[in-house]
Amino acid sequence: MITQCPIQPNKNFTYRFNVIGQEGTLWWHAHVGFLRATVHGALIIRPRSGPGSYPFPKPDKEIPIVIGEWWDMEIVQVERRAASRIFDDWPRSPTINGKLGDLSNCSGFIEDNYVLNVEHGKTYLLRIVNAALHEQYNFKIAGHEFTVVAIDANYVKPYTTDTIVIASGETVDALLVAGAPPGRYYMIAQAMQSPEPFLQIPVLMSRGVVSYYPSKGSTDDTPIMAPEMPDQHDATTSFYFRGNLTSLLPQSVPANVDEQLFIAIDVGDICSHDGSHDNCMVTRLNNISFHLPTTTSLLQAHYNNNMSTSAISMLKEFPRCPPSSEFGYSPTSVGTAVRTVRYNTTVEIVFQNPYSSGMFSASNPMHLHGHDLFILGQGLGKFDPVKDVQAYNLVDPPVRNTALAPIYGWTAIRFVASNPGVWFLHCHMEKHVSSGMALALVVEDGPTPETTLPPPPADYRSCDGGQNNRALADE
């Protein structure tokens, strides 16, 4: 529980927020366990002055594309097994806009494809969301290229590619020109996975169809052209896709850093090895496996100036760096890891994955609530604080709310902590965050009423079920 306690069955809660200064594709989802597998949707913010003010050619039509997953067991059961450190459950198939596609026969017959009807010569703005629980996806349409124009609701310099790579939690806006010979073309979402010796699963792939209309001579029996997909183990496509993205306009990246964190991402062991535990593996950041508080939300404790072990029993201060420079050589602790920073602090974080082959490593999409991030750089291997810092992009770095730490590599971000409150920083792969790959960032109040955490709304409830109205503000 970070900002509130879960909405109980047969109850409701209204979220009120503004979108001042934002344009583009975001998304909403449940944040209780694995429930976001089916509780999610796109959130599209259009320019106030209309689509004619886009910083790219006005599209003829806008199309949301949501990549999801179909599970053949109850999501709650998947979550329970993950809580028991059983991590061998995977979705039966990806979905594109809720459609399984013709590669799946989950119901005993060939499923319908999602069909995008296009008219030759028209331009379509695809608003792509990866709502999958775990996987990073390669997205292609046979015979076509994309022009990427935005990521995570931030504009980028137009980048032309035939493959879009999108991690869990990310969004990509891309222009698609229907300029191929009229016909039918497969649209494919293919999941990536770490190479052997890591656990291998069947290739997860869903197919939609781009169909031209009116198309002389094209019928439902017309062969569908398929794209050549990258190998599912190929991480270089993702690495270079991200490396080619830059902000549309120059950015005011703070030159001076107030708070510097080096966060090691890996797995740990919480067993006593006395035979009492069968499943011991957890994920961790700087050797701490995150544990959610069970009785009081962190935001409630922070607002009441009670961020202590009396309110949050397993509270731990999150360290600036891991206890050892070598992965896997320090014991794992479990706790509610919190890092507190002053208002308007410039924070820089380097996320480091294990960098040696044979070590447990994956590409981890690290997502921070409440802030946008300057993505300064990425690299393979071990981060070099001298050489790699010199290569930072401080002019036009892409701005995102999720930073992918590549397999066997690192990524560096910088942001200004200008949003008072308590904000979750976590991997967007659900099995990782549920097993501890997270921390909470507390941003203290600023000097003015406008930079101070406001009182809770009248219908905000405490975790014990009581009403947290203005009385809470007076405590």
C-alpha positions in Angstrom: 0.0 0.0 0.0 1.7 3.1 -1.2 -0.8 5.9 -1.7 -4.0 4.3 -0.6 -5.6 1.0 0.6 -7.3 -1.2 -2.0 -10.8 -0.3 -3.1 -12.9 -3.0 -1.5 -15.4 -5.3 -3.4 -18.7 -3.4 -4.2 -17.1 -0.1 -3.2 -15.9 2.8 -5.4 -13.5 5.6 -5.4 -13.2 8.6 -7.7 -9.8 9.8 -8.9 -9.6 13.5 -9.6 -6.5 14.8 -11.4 -5.5 17.4 -14.0 -3.5 16.9 -17.2 -2.1 20.4 -17.5 1.0 20.5 -19.8 0.5 16.9 -20.9 -0.3 15.5 -24.3 -0.1 12.0 -25.7 -0.8 8.4 -24.8 -0.8 7.2 -21.2 -2.7 4.4 -19.6 -4.5 3.4 -16.4 -4.5 0.1 -14.5 -5.1 -1.6 -11.3 -2.2 -1.7 -8.9 -3.1 -4.6 -6.6 -1.1 -7.6 -7.3 -1.7 -9.1 -10.8 -5.1 -7.7 -11.3 -3.9 -5.2 -13.9 -3.8 -8.2 -16.3 -7.5 -7.4 -17.1 -8.1 -4.1 -15.3 -6.5 -1.5 -17.6 -7.1 0.9 -20.5 -5.6 3.6 -22.6 -5.7 7.3 -21.4 -5.3 9.6 -24.4 -4.6 13.3 -23.9 -5.1 15.4 -27.0 -3.9 18.9 -27.6 -6.4 21.5 -26.3 -6.2 23.3 -29.7 -7.0 20.1 -31.6 -5.1 17.6 -33.7 -4.0 20.3 -36.1 -1.5 21.4 -33.5 0.5 18.1 -33.4 4.2 18.7 -34.1 3.9 16.2 -37.0 1.6 15.8 -40.0 -2.0 15.6 -38.9 -3.1 11.9 -39.1 -6.3 10.9 -40.9 -7.3 8.7 -38.0 -6.0 7.7 -34.5 -6.0 4.0 -33.5 -5.3 2.7 -30.0 -3.4 -0.6 -30.0 -3.3 -2.3 -26.6 -1.0 -5.3 -26.2 -2.4 -7.6 -23.4 -2.3 -11.2 -22.4 -4.7 -14.1 -22.1 -4.2 -16.5 -19.1 -5.8 -19.9 -18.9 -5.9 -19.8 -15.1 -7.4 -17.3 -12.7 -5.1 -14.3 -12.3 -5.5 -14.5 -8.5 -4.2 -18.0 -8.7 -1.2 -16.9 -10.8 -0.5 -14.3 -8.1 -0.8 -16.8 -5.3 1.7 -19.1 -6.9 4.1 -16.2 -7.5 3.8 -15.2 -3.8 4.9 -18.8 -3.1 7.9 -18.2 -5.4 6.5 -20.4 -8.2 7.5 -18.4 -11.3 6.8 -20.9 -14.1 3.3 -19.6 -15.0 3.0 -17.8 -18.3 0.2 -16.4 -20.4 -1.3 -18.7 -23.0 -1.1 -16.0 -25.6 -0.7 -12.2 -26.1 -3.7 -10.2 -27.3 -4.0 -7.2 -29.6 -6.9 -5.0 -28.6 -8.4 -8.0 -26.8 -8.1 -10.4 -29.8 -6.0 -13.6 -29.5 -5.4 -13.9 -33.2 -5.2 -16.9 -35.5 -2.1 -18.5 -33.8 -4.2 -19.4 -30.8 -6.9 -22.0 -30.4 -7.6 -21.5 -26.7 -11.3 -22.1 -27.2 -10.9 -25.1 -29.5 -11.1 -23.2 -32.8 -9.0 -20.6 -34.6 -9.5 -17.2 -32.9 -10.4 -14.0 -34.7 -7.6 -11.5 -35.5 -7.8 -7.9 -34.7 -8.4 -6.2 -38.0 -7.2 -2.6 -38.8 -8.9 -1.4 -42.0 -6.9 1.2 -43.8 -7.3 3.3 -47.0 -4.4 3.6 -49.4 -2.5 6.9 -49.0 -4.0 7.7 -45.6 -1.9 8.3 -42.4 -2.8 6.6 -39.1 -1.5 7.5 -35.6 -1.1 4.3 -33.7 -1.2 4.8 -29.9 0.5 1.6 -28.7 0.3 0.5 -25.0 2.1 -2.5 -23.6 -0.3 -3.6 -20.8 1.2 -7.1 -20.5 2.2 -8.3 -17.1 5.7 -9.2 -17.9 7.1 -9.1 -21.4 8.8 -6.7 -23.7 7.4 -6.9 -27.2 8.6 -6.5 -30.8 5.8 -5.0 -32.9 5.9 -5.1 -36.7 3.5 -4.8 -39.7 4.6 -6.6 -42.8 5.5 -4.3 -45.7 5.3 -1.1 -43.7 7.5 1.2 -41.6 6.6 3.4 -38.6 7.6 6.9 -37.7 7.8 7.1 -33.9 6.7 10.6 -32.7 6.1 10.1 -29.0 6.9 7.9 -26.0 5.2 7.9 -22.6 3.3 11.1 -23.6 6.4 13.0 -24.6 7.3 14.0 -28.1 10.4 12.8 -29.8 12.2 13.6 -33.0 10.6 11.6 -35.7 12.3 8.2 -36.0 11.6 5.8 -38.8 11.8 2.0 -38.1 10.2 -1.2 -39.2 10.2 -2.6 -35.6 8.8 -0.9 -32.4 10.1 -2.4 -29.2 7.9 -1.7 -26.2 8.3 -2.9 -22.6 5.6 -3.5 -20.1 4.2 -0.2 -18.9 5.4 1.8 -21.8 3.6 3.6 -24.6 4.7 4.5 -28.1 2.9 6.8 -30.6 3.8 6.1 -34.2 2.6 7.2 -37.6 1.7 4.5 -40.1 1.3 5.5 -43.8 -0.9 3.0 -45.7 1.4 3.1 -48.7 1.9 -0.6 -49.5 0.3 -2.3 -52.5 -3.4 -2.9 -51.5 -3.8 -6.3 -49.8 -3.6 -7.8 -46.3 -0.6 -7.7 -44.0 0.0 -9.3 -40.6 0.5 -7.1 -37.6 2.5 -9.1 -35.0 3.3 -8.6 -31.3 6.0 -11.0 -30.3 7.3 -11.4 -26.7 11.0 -11.3 -26.0 12.7 -13.5 -23.4 16.2 -13.9 -21.9 18.4 -16.5 -23.6 19.4 -19.8 -22.2 20.4 -21.0 -19.6 17.4 -19.1 -18.2 14.0 -20.8 -18.2 12.6 -20.9 -21.7 9.0 -20.7 -22.6 7.1 -21.1 -25.9 7.2 -18.2 -28.2 4.4 -15.8 -27.3 3.0 -14.2 -30.4 -0.3 -12.7 -31.5 -1.3 -11.6 -35.0 -3.6 -8.9 -36.2 -4.3 -7.9 -39.8 -3.9 -4.7 -41.6 -6.4 -4.8 -44.5 -6.7 -2.3 -47.3 -10.1 -1.2 -48.5 -11.5 -0.8 -51.0 -9.0 -3.3 -52.5 -9.7 -4.7 -55.9 -9.0 -8.3 -56.1 -8.4 -8.7 -52.4 -10.8 -11.1 -50.6 -10.8 -13.0 -47.3 -8.9 -15.7 -49.1 -6.1 -13.4 -50.2 -2.8 -14.6 -48.7 -1.6 -12.4 -45.8 1.9 -11.2 -46.0 3.9 -11.8 -42.8 6.8 -9.8 -41.5 10.2 -11.2 -40.6 10.5 -10.9 -36.8 13.6 -10.5 -34.7 14.8 -13.5 -32.8 12.9 -13.6 -29.4 16.3 -13.6 -27.6 17.7 -10.6 -29.6 18.1 -7.7 -27.1 20.1 -5.6 -29.6 16.9 -4.5 -31.5 15.6 -3.1 -28.2 18.9 -1.5 -27.3 19.3 0.4 -30.6 15.6 1.3 -30.8 15.9 3.1 -27.5 19.2 4.6 -28.4 17.8 6.3 -31.4 15.1 8.1 -29.5 15.7 11.8 -28.6 13.4 14.5 -27.4 11.8 16.7 -30.0 13.0 19.9 -28.4 16.2 20.7 -26.3 15.6 19.9 -22.6 16.6 21.8 -19.5 18.5 19.0 -17.9 19.8 20.1 -14.4 23.6 20.3 -14.5 24.1 19.8 -10.8 23.0 16.7 -9.0 21.9 16.8 -5.4 21.1 13.1 -4.8 22.9 10.3 -6.6 21.8 6.7 -6.3 23.4 3.6 -7.8 20.8 0.8 -7.7 21.8 -2.8 -8.3 19.0 -5.0 -9.7 19.3 -8.7 -8.9 17.9 -11.7 -7.1 18.5 -12.9 -3.6 17.9 -15.7 -1.2 15.7 -15.3 1.9 15.9 -19.0 3.1 17.5 -20.1 6.3 18.5 -23.3 4.6 17.2 -25.4 7.5 14.7 -27.3 5.3 11.7 -25.1 6.2 11.4 -23.3 2.9 11.1 -24.7 -0.6 11.1 -21.5 -2.6 13.6 -18.9 -1.5 14.3 -16.6 -4.5 13.3 -12.9 -4.3 14.1 -9.9 -6.4 15.8 -7.0 -4.8 17.3 -3.5 -5.2 20.5 -2.8 -3.3 20.0 -6.1 -1.5 16.6 -5.1 -0.1 13.5 -7.0 -1.2 10.5 -4.6 -0.9 7.7 -5.5 1.4 4.4 -3.6 1.1 3.0 -2.3 4.4 -0.2 -4.1 5.5 -2.0 -1.7 7.9 -1.2 1.8 6.9 -0.4 3.3 3.4 2.9 5.1 3.1 1.2 8.3 2.0 -1.0 8.3 5.0 1.9 7.7 7.4 3.9 10.4 5.6 1.1 13.0 5.8 0.6 12.3 9.5 4.3 12.7 10.1 4.4 9.1 11.3 6.9 7.5 8.9 8.3 5.3 11.6 8.4 1.6 12.6 5.4 2.3 14.9 3.3 2.8 11.7 5.3 0.9 9.1 6.6 -2.1 11.0 9.2 -3.1 8.4 10.5 0.3 7.5 14.0 0.5 6.1 16.0 3.4 4.7 17.0 2.7 1.1 20.8 3.1 0.7 22.5 5.1 -1.9 24.4 2.1 -3.2 24.5 -1.7 -2.6 26.7 -3.0 0.3 29.0 -4.7 -2.2 30.2 -3.8 -5.7 29.9 -7.5 -6.7 26.5 -9.1 -7.4 25.3 -11.9 -5.2 27.8 -11.6 -2.4 25.7 -9.9 0.2 22.7 -11.2 2.2 19.2 -10.1 1.4 17.0 -8.2 3.8 13.3 -7.7 3.5 11.6 -4.5 4.3 9.6 -1.4 3.3 12.5 0.4 1.6 12.0 4.2 1.6 14.3 7.0 0.3 13.4 10.6 1.4 14.5 13.6 -0.7 13.9 17.3 -0.2 11.5 19.2 -2.5 13.1 20.3 -5.8 16.1 18.0 -5.4 17.8 16.9 -8.6 18.1 13.1 -8.4 20.3 10.9 -10.6 19.9 7.1 -10.6 22.0 4.5 -12.4 20.2 1.2 -12.6 22.7 -1.7 -13.0 21.7 -5.2 -14.0 24.0 -8.1 -13.5 26.5 -7.8 -16.2 28.2 -11.2 -16.5 26.9 -14.0 -18.6 25.5 -16.8 -16.4 24.2 -14.4 -13.8 20.4 -13.9 -13.5 19.7 -10.9 -15.7 16.7 -9.5 -17.6 15.7 -6.3 -19.2 13.9 -4.4 -16.4 11.5 -1.5 -17.1 11.9 0.7 -14.1 8.9 3.0 -13.6 8.5 6.0 -11.3 5.1 7.3 -10.3 4.5 11.1 -10.3 7.5 12.2 -12.4 9.0 12.2 -15.8 12.6 11.2 -16.3 15.4 12.3 -18.5 17.0 9.1 -20.0 20.6 10.2 -20.0 22.2 7.0 -21.4 22.4 3.3 -21.5 25.1 0.7 -22.0 26.1 -2.9 -21.8 28.3 -4.3 -19.1 29.4 -2.6 -15.9 28.7 1.2 -15.6 31.9 3.3 -15.7 31.3 6.4 -13.6 34.0 8.3 -15.5 33.7 7.2 -19.2 30.0 6.6 -19.3 29.1 9.9 -17.6 31.0 11.8 -20.3 28.7 10.2 -22.9 25.4 11.3 -21.2 23.0 13.1 -23.5 22.3 16.4 -21.6 20.9 18.2 -24.7 17.9 16.3 -26.0 17.5 13.2 -23.9 14.2 11.3 -24.3 11.7 12.0 -21.6 9.8 9.1 -20.2 8.2 7.7 -17.1 9.8 4.3 -17.5 13.5 3.6 -18.0 14.5 0.2 -19.3 17.7 -1.3 -17.8 18.9 -3.6 -20.5 19.9 -7.2 -19.9 23.5 -7.3 -18.8 23.7 -3.6 -18.8 22.7 -0.2 -17.2 20.7 2.9 -17.8 21.0 6.3 -16.2 18.2 8.8 -15.4 17.9 12.2 -13.9 14.8 14.0 -12.6 13.7 16.9 -10.4 11.7 15.8 -7.3 9.1 18.5 -7.6 6.0 16.6 -6.8 5.4 16.2 -3.0 4.2 12.9 -1.8 5.1 9.2 -1.8 5.9 7.7 -5.1 6.5 4.0 -6.1 9.6 3.2 -8.0 9.3 -0.3 -9.3 10.0 -2.8 -12.1 6.9 -3.0 -14.4 7.3 -6.8 -14.8 4.7 -8.0 -12.3 6.6 -11.0 -11.1 9.6 -8.8 -10.3 7.7 -6.1 -8.4 5.6 -8.6 -6.5 8.8 -10.4 -5.4 10.5 -7.2 -4.2 12.0 -5.1 -7.0 10.8 -1.8 -5.7 11.2 1.1 -3.3 9.2 4.1 -2.2 10.5 7.7 -2.9 9.3 10.3 -0.4 9.4 13.9 -1.7 9.1 16.4 1.1 6.9 19.5 1.0 8.2 22.7 -0.6 8.1 26.2 0.9 4.7 27.3 -0.4 1.1 26.1 -0.2 1.3 25.2 -3.9 4.3 23.0 -3.2 2.8 21.2 -0.2 1.0 17.9 -0.2 -2.7 18.8 -0.1 -5.1 17.3 2.5 -6.7 14.0 1.5 -10.1 14.1 -0.3 -13.2 13.6 1.8 -13.8 10.1 0.6 -10.3 8.9 1.3 -10.4 6.0 3.6 -7.8 4.7 6.0 -6.7 1.1 5.9 -8.7 0.3 8.9 -11.9 1.3 7.0 -12.3 4.6 8.8 -13.1 7.8 6.9 -10.1 10.0 6.4 -11.7 13.4 5.9 -10.5 16.8 7.2 -10.0 15.3 10.6 -6.9 13.5 9.3 -5.5 16.9 8.1 -5.8 18.2 11.7 -4.0 15.3 13.3 
